[in-house]
Amino acid sequence: GGAGLFLPVSAGGDRKDGLDLLAAARQAGYTVWTEAAEIAAPPPARLLGLFARDHLPFELDREALPEAERPPSLAALTRLALDILGREDGGFFLLVEGGRIDHAAHGFDPAGTAAETRAFDRAVEEALAFQRARPDTLLLLTADHATGGLAISDDADWAALARQRASVAALARALRDGAGSEVVREATGYELTPEEVAAVRAEEDVYEAERALGTALSRRHRVTFMPKVNLDDTKGHTGEDVPLYAGGPGAER
């Protein structure tokens, strides 16, 4: 994601300095891909792939897009990067982030958080497959923080989490744009009350609107997020311990 950060406002981007960094990348010898249809094998040695103007879509929303409009998955991008960097004789460093796990948890979206974590797990599978073929590879897996204070018990409605077909962010945006509660019913199977719809529309801050909807859906999913997180201080980040897994040469360190 993030193509807008490479393009000037005049070209539909976000840069106010007038620079076109996609053109600069091409002049520097990079192949630039902006659509999944451009991906070809074998990939070029110098590649800049930017498949969305802003963030890549949430996994629930990505899966709902027509195939021609669907950006590549995190697993596919990981495999692509490893295909290129694995050619290097001197080794390489690759950072892969499942960054939208954080965003889903900011919006108190349990189904979205689960879908993003599953997508990240598939990316980890790609890294493990590479490591099996190249056992000199050190693989680290961690997170920078937790978000939202998600708590799950054995009372969670796993079937309801699995059937949700749109992110809370997309559903909250639709409600704020005037859609009726049927948009939530079609995506989740749950009927919102008029009061819950009004609560989403009443919030001026987009995250608070998402949290209003996410909280309503979480009650039905029977999972809980923290009832209030301070937007001014932590932005919704919470203090749980995060794991660090390591495998390969040097893992014991």
Beta strands, then each sheet from edge to edge (+ up, - down):
strand 1: 31-33
strand 2: 47-49
strand 3: 139-142
strand 4: 146-147
strand 5: 237-238
strand 6: 244-247
sheet 1: 1+ 2+
sheet 2: 3+ 6-
sheet 3: 4+ 5-
end
